[in-house]
Amino acid sequence: MLFKTIASVSTNVAVQRSLCRTLSSGYLHNPGSEPLTYATFGQVVEASAHRYPGRVAVRSIYEDVTLTYEQLLTKADALSCAFRAQGLKNGDMIGIWSHNNAAWIVTLVAAARAGLISVLLNPIYEKPELSFCVKKTEMKAIVIGDTIKKRNYYKLIEELIPEVHKDKAGSIDSEEFPTLKTVITCDKETLPGTFTFDSLVANRGDASQFNAAVGPDDGAVIHLTSGTTGDPKAALDAHFGYINNSYFIGRRQNLHEGHQTICVQAPLFHAMGSVVTTGAALRYGSTLVLASPTYNANMHLQALLQEKCTVLNGTPTMFVDIISLLRSNGGDPRLRCALSGGAPCSPQLIKDIKQYLNADVVASLFGLSETTAAVFQSLPDDSTELVAETVGYIHDHVEAKVVDDEGKMVPFGSTGELMVRGYCNMIGYYGDPKKTRETLREDGWLYTGDKFTLSEDGYGRIVGRLKDIIVRGGENIAPKEIEDLLNTHPDILESQVVGVSDERLGEELCAVVRLREGAALTPQEVQRHCAGRLAKFKIPRMLRVADEFPKTNSGKIQKFKIRDMIESGKL
């Protein structure tokens, strides 16, 4: 046996909580309720397939596709062999650029089995964003989604890489994108210069020869996370971090207690989708239900009821939408666990989740792409107040501390920057040693940029963000990227983008601009200026015009004062 089986270990909440050791003021260490697993993602999926061969792994309702664990592994191994036949080797990058579909999950497993690193791309990236990511990660191949309403992946590939029309599939020769040779499409018809996904998984293949050469410490996935510079940073996570973070996330959701069926609301490219939902499900032999290609509350609720789903993960916004539909249309879901991440969950929303979704457990989770996914997560018996007031209990095998501006540890209950150390920390930002050193120090501590407080009982509370990142509906957005584009508008002298409180989304984007003399501007004009050059979720919905921006004595603009002026009605 390559590693321990899930069934061989038993833990309970009391044991998990008692293991949080406080060795010094302001420092927490949870040494873990059980050992870490030293294995790869490909190995744990293979173990699940051997344990539950006939159990449904993926049920995509809108595609009418059902894959058992045995079928998932068979298709993934066939795809692994196809990747290798294209000349891809250990450590090469393969992009997954698609909406939620069964092929996305097969590709993630196949890449792991072949020793490739999956670069998880936001499906609503526009050309500049996609171009940057392909170059940044030196991508060798990319799997693109089939054409759906408002999403034509191949069209953007054509515009970025005109050579795709004249080159043979697998032999693209692009001067601008020299590393990218292979495009695989989920469309049923063969498009110029591409392979079809279906043709590559049609034959059986033995990926064990490739999987044996993959190590737990090798890179597994890249999550692209916005930074204050605006350009995405490529956070590279190892197999070891991926499979263990998935394991302990699922453990706190009680996925080990029987066969659970998970309704997938979150986009798969996001850590909530790729690690918290998909990774945990495949580790425990759960069933993943895909209701729709993109977020659709109606279709998710229908799937929740139709498939009798027992687990639902998502942002608070998603839960607000589902509950609103249940209030209007009725329905009687029965959840074992509802897990919320991406933004704080209010006490009222937690009560509503318990009432309308009949959830036995409502939990919160906090983490970063740089920490694979989770650092804090609620325990199954946490009270409504504890779930609402904290981001949960420190994860197994993780250390945390809070420091002041000089890097000195502060007492429990005091505010400072959260630092994290443990197996879950990323390998680093791919291709960016400077930014890696700024975030992940030689002693293993990772600076999160989040303003936090810790309590002696092992729970964390987020106070705010030291960085300027805005979280809108669970999506991290870098203001500078938007500001740079706004500043290209002929009537805008200067711009600042801030997040203002929004009941449904947590934060909404507001563009605050200084205009040229005599100029006028409407929110609609701003949106038209950004359309096609920014993903839709990054386009500001609100607009304010200011004569001057509040600044420090050194001339630095104070975003928090701008935000306060908007929310107080002064701007």
N, C-alpha and C positions, 0 to 999 in steps of 0.2 A: 504493500500500500504506500502510495507516494506521500500521503499526509493524513492526518487524523480525519475521521468521519464526523459529521455534525452530530449524529445521534449519540456518539460516545461521550459527549460532554453535557453536563447539566449545570445550569446556573439559575440563580433567582435574584430578584431585585434587591433583597436585603444584603446578599453577598456583594453585589455590584456596588451598592452604596457604601458599605463598610470598608471597601478597599481604597477609598479615596484618602490618601495620606497627606497631611499637612506638615511638611518638614520645616517650613519657615513662613513668616508672615508674608502674605500676598503670593504664595506659591502653592500650586496644587500638583499632585502626581497620582494618577490612577494606574497602579502596576498591572491591572487587568484581572479579570475573573477567570481567565483561562489562557493558555499559551497562544501566541500568534502562529499562523500557518505559513510555512515556507513553501510556496508553490506559485505557479503561474495561473493566469486567468484561463488559458486553454486547458490546463489540467483540472481545474475545479469544474468547468463546464463538462468535460469528459466524465468526471466522477458523477455528476448529476445525471448525465445521460445513461450511465450504467446502472445507477440506482433507480431512476424513474423513466425507463425507455419509452413506455407508452403514454406517459402523462403529457398533456398539452403544455408546451413551453410558450408558444406565441399563438394568439388568436387575433388576427386582424379582421375585424368585422367588415370594414368598408371595402377591403380587398377580397374578402371571402377566402382568406388563406388561414389554414391551421397547420401548425408544425408541432409534432411531438418532440420530446427531447432527443430521441434517436434521430429523427428527421433533421432537426436543427444541426446536430453534430455532423451528420452525413453531408448536408449541403455546405456547411462551413468548411469541412475538409476538402470537398471538391473545389470550392472557391480558393482555398489556401493553395492547392496544387496549381490552379490557374494563375494565381499571383506569382508563384515561383517560376512558372513556365514563361512569364513575361520578363524574367530576369530580376525580379525583386528579391532582395536578400535581407538577412537579419538587420534590424535597425532602420530599414528604409521607411519613409513616410508615405502613408496612403490616406487621402482625404475622404471623408464621408460627408457629402453635401446633399442632404435630402430632408424632406419632411418625415414625419414618423411613418415608417412602414416596416414590414417584416424583413425586407432586404437589409435595412439599416442594422438590425440586430444580428442577422447572419454575417454581415460584413465585419462587424465588431469582433465576433467570435473567430471568424476566418483569419483576420489580421493577427490576432493574438496567437492562433495556432501556427501561423506561418512566421512568427517572429517579427512582424511588422508593427509599426507604431501608428495607431489610428489618430488622425487629426480631425477633431470634431468641429465641423463648420456650421455656423448659423445658416439655416436655409433661406433666410431673407437678406443675406448679404448682397449688396450691389457690387458692381464691377470693381471699384477701387478697393473695397474691403477684401473681396475674393483674391484679387491680384496681389495685395500685400501678403495675405496668408500663404498663398502658394509659394511665393518667393521666400518668405520668412522661414518656412519649414522645409524648403527644398524638396517639395512634394514630388514623388515619382509617378504616382497614379492617383486617380480620383474616381469615386463611385458617385454618380449623380442621380437624383430622383427622377421619376417619370413626370411628364408634364401634367400639371393640375391647374385649376383656375388660379390665375394671377401668379403662377410659378412656372417659368419655362427655363429650366437649368441649362439645357443645351443651347438655347439662344444666347445666353450670356457667355457660355464657353466659346461659341462661334465668334462673338464680338471680341473676346479677349485673345483667342487663338485662332485666327483665320486659317492657319495651316491645317487645322483639323479636317478641312474639306478635302485637301489633296493628299494627305498622308494616310498610309495604311494603319489600321487599328493596331495599337501597341508600338507604333513607330513614329509618333508625332515629333516633328523637328521644328521647334519654336525658338527663335532668337531671344525673345523676351522671357520665355519660361523654359530654359534649357533642360531642367531636370524632369519636367512633366512629359512622360512618354505615352501614358495609357489613360484612356477615359472609358469608363464602364457605365452604361446607362440602364436604368430600371425600366425604360420604355420598352414596349414589346417589339417594336420595329427597330431594325438596325439603322442607326443614324451614321452619316459619313464619319469615318475615322474613329468609330467606337465599337466596343464589344457590347452585347446585351448581357445583362446580369443572368437572365434565364439560361442562356447558352453556356455560361461558365459553371453553373451549378448542376447542369444536366447529367454530368458523368460522375461516377464515384471516384474518390481519390483518397490516398492514404497520407495524412498530414503528420503522422506520428514521427516520421524522420525529421521533419522540420521542428515540430514541437519539442522534441528531445533536446534540441540545441538552444532553446529559449530558457533564460534563467529568471528567477523571481526578482532579481535586482535590475533587470533590463527594463527599458522604457516600454510602456503599454499604451498610454493614451496621452494626447495633448488637448487640454482645454484652453481655448483662447479667451483671455480675460482682459478687459479694457483697463488701461492704466491712466494716470493723470496726464500722460502725454497724448492720449487719444488713440495711439496705435495699439492694436491687440498685442498682448504678451502671451507667448506660447508656453504655458505651464505644463511641464513634462512630468507625468506621474508613473511610478514603477508598478509592475505587476504585484509586487509585495504590498504596496500601499493600497492598490485598487482592490485586491481580493480580501484583505483584512478589514479595510474600512467598510466595504460592502457587508462583510460578515457581521460585524458588530452593530452596524445600522439595522440590519435585518433582525438581529437578536433582540434589540430593544423594541422592535415592532412585533415580536412574537411570531416571526415567520417560521420558526422551528416547530411551532405547535400545529401540526397537521398541514394539509394542502391549502395554501392561500391563493386567492385569485386577485390580481392587482390591476386596477383600472389606470391606464397610463394617461395622465393629463399633461404632464410636463413635456416640453420638447426634448427628444432624446439626446441632442447635442449638448445640452446643459448638464451640469453635474447632478442636478436633481433627477434628470432622466437617465443619464448614463451610469451613474454610480449608485445613487440612493434607490432608484427604482429598478433598472435593468440588472446591475451588478448583484444587488441583494437577491433579486428574484431568481436569477440563474444559479446562485450559490445554494439556495435552499430548495430548489425544485418547485418554485411557485409558477403560476401561469400569468403571463403578461397579456393584457387585453388592450388592443389598439382600436379605439372607437372611430377616429378620424385622422386625416393627414395632418391637420393643424388644429389649434385649440378651438373647440366648439362645445360649449357647455351643454347644449341640448343633446348632442350625440354622446357626450360622456355620461350624462345622466341615463340616457336610454341603455347604454352599454352596462352601466353600473347595475341597473335593474335586471336587464335581460340575462347577463352572464352571472348574476348573483355574486358580484365582486365583494371581497371581504376587506380589501385594503385600498386606500385612496391617498395618494401623495399630491401635493401641489402648493401653490402660493396662497396666502390668505384671499387674494382676489378670486382665485378659482373656486374656493369654498364659498365665498359670498355669492358667486354666480349660480352654483349648484343649489344652494339653499334657497335662493330667490325663485328658482324654477320649481323646487319642491313645494314651496309655499303656494305657488300659483296653480301647479298642475297635480300635486299630490304624488304619492309613491312611497314605498316602504323598504328602503335599502337597509341592510344589516351589515355594519362594518365591524371588523375586529380592531382595526387601527386606522386613524386618519392622521397623517403627518404633514405639518405645515412648515415651510421654510422660505427663505428669501426676504421676509419682512416680519415684524412682530405681529402676533395674533392677539386680538383684544379678548378680554374675558367674555364679552357678550358673544363674540363669534365662536369661541370654544363651547359655550353653552348651547348655541344654535347647532353646532356640529353634532354634539351629543344628542340633541333632541331630534333634529330632522334627518340625520344620517344614522341614528341609532348606533353611534360609535362606542365600543367598549373602552377604547383608549384614544385620547387626543394628545398628540405630542408635537413639540417644536424641535427644530434642528438648526444649528448654526455651524457654518464652515466656510471655506474658501476653495477656489480651484487649486490654489497653492497648497492646500492641505488635503488633497484628493477630493474630499467632500465634507465630512463631519468632524467637528472638534467637540461640540457639546450637543447633547440630545436628551430629551426628556426620558425618564424611566417610566415603565408602564403604569405604576401606581401613583404617579405625581398628581397632585390636586389641580383643579382648574386654576387657582390663584398662582401656583408655582409655574404652570405651563405658560400663563399669560405674563408673569412678571420676570421670567428668566428665559434664557435660550437653552436651558436644559443642564444636565449633569455632565461633567467632564468624561470624555470617551475613554475606554480601556486603552492602556499602554500609551497614554498621552500626558505630557507635562504642560502646564500653563502658568504664566505669571503676568503681572501688570507692572509696567515701569513708567517713570516720569520722563520728562524731556531729556534728562541727562542719562537715561538708561538705568537708573537706580530703582529697585523694587519698592513698591508702595504697599502699605498695609491693606488688609482685607477691607472692602467697602470703599476704598479710595479709588479715584478715577485716574486712568492712565492708558497707555497703549498695550493691547493684548499681544503677548508673545507665546508662541507654541513650539514645542519640540516633541518629536516622536516619529514612529514608523510612517505616519501618514504624510509627512512633509514631502513636497515635490523634490524631484532630482534637481530641478532648476528651470529657468526660462531658456528654452532652446535657442541657441544662437545669440544669446545676450548675457555674457558673463558679468558685465558691469551691473545690469539690473538685478541679476541673481545675487551678487554680493551685497547689494543694497537691501535686499529683502531677507535672504537666507545667509546667516553669518557662519563663520567657520566652526563655532561651538555648537552648531545645530539648531540654534534658536531662529525662528521665523518671525519677522516683524509683520503683523497683520495690517497695521494702519487703522485699526478699529479702536475706538475709545470704549473702555470696558471697566467693569468692576467685578471682582471675584469675591465669593463668600466662603467661609471656612467649611461649610457643609458640602462644597464641591460644585456649586452652581455658578453660572456666569450670567451677567447682565450687560447688554450692549447699551451704551450711552449715546453713541454717535459715531461718525466716521472722521478720522483724521484726514483721510484723503477726500478729494472732491467728488468721488464716484456717487452717482445718483442711482437709487434702486427703484425702478418703475415696474410694478407688477412682477417682481422677481428678477428682472433683467438689469444687469449692471451696465451703466451708461457713463462714458467719460465726457464731461462737458467740453473739454478743449477741442475734441474732434468736431463737435457741432459748432462751436464758436469760430473755429477756423473757416468753416464753410459759410457761416453767416457773414463773416467779415468780408467775403467776396461780393456781397450784394452792393450794388452801386450807391444805395442810399444809407448804408450802415457804416458809421465811423468806428464803432467799437461795440462788442457784445459780451455778455456774460450769461451763461445758462445755469440755472439753479433748480433744485427740486423743491417743490412746495407741497405741503400736506394734501393728500387726496384720500378720501374715505375708502374708495374701492381699490386703487392701485398702490396705496402706500405713499407714493410720491408722483407728482406730475411735472413734466418739463415746462419751464417758463423761460422764454428768451427775454432778456432785458437788454435793450439796445440804446445807443446814442446815435442820433440821426444827423445827416447833413442838414445844414440850415435850409428851412423851407420844405423839407421832405416829409412825407407821411407814409405810413406802412401799416398793413393789416395782417392779422394772423394767417389769413389765407394766402397772402403774397409770400410770407415766410415759408409756409408749407410747400408752395409751388417751387420756390427757390431750392428747397432741400430734396424734393421728390426726384427719385432716380439716382441720387448721389449719396443718400443715407438710407439705411434700413428704416422702415416706417416707425418702429418703436423709438427711434432716436430723434424723430422730428418733433419740435416743440408744438404743443397745442395752445399754449398761452403766450401772450406778448405784452410786455410793458415797455414804455419809452421813458428814459431818464435823461436829465441834463448832465449829471455827473454821477460817478460811482463812489461810494464811501471807500476811503483808503486809509492805510496806516501811515505813520510819519515817514516811513521809508518808501511809500508809494505803492505798496501792495494792495490790490483790491480785496475788500473784505466780503466774501460771498455770503457769510452768515448774516451780515447786516442787510444785504440786499434781500435775502430770504425773509428776514424779520420784517422788513418794510412792506413786502408784498403781503405777508400773512396778517399784518396789522392794518392793512388797508391804506398805508401811507404812500404806496406806489401802485 
